[in-house]
């Protein structure tokens, strides 16, 4: 009796399904490249400029690729697709973050963006709301960017547990603000600051 050939790894099976589904959406398979990242357990899918993709394809692409990372080469479609997915997931994100803010005692009095003249002032209000000293952790970088540099030294934050809780509260508040206000916050890392 012959043994059956081994099943391909699950991620390869997933890639085949995604490839077939994106082709059924009307995208040119020759214009799509896939790279699997073991650390994040997801695919990075590059969509070439001649793939035939338009905004009309977004519902089908989302259904086919789910939460895989799509990179649209040579166009603004990446920003448009990200905005489409954010809006699609907005009700779920609002409900989840609202519930978590209530559980943490951070729901009442949450700052409203339109109450502040600048993004920087709004960001400081969010910090104050979650119990941080305004202007110490994140700093506004333009109208939506955040330079994020929390203090890691134990003497400035007490204990690591307290730091972890403060960081969690701040990120939760930023996620909620992003969904509620239909804004995007980008976090600028250390490499960008060095430039």
Buried (B, 14 or more C-beta within 10 A) or exposed (E): EEEEEEEEEEBEEBBEEBBEBBBEBBBBEEBBEBEBEEEEEBBBBBBBEEBEBEEEBBEBBBEBBEEBBBBBBEBEBBEBBEBBBBEEBBEEBBEBBBEBBEEBEBBEEBBEBEEBEEBBBBBBBBBEBBEBEBBEBBBBBEEEBBBBBBEEEEEEBEEEEEBEBBBEBBBBBBBBBBBBEEBEBEEBEEEEEEE
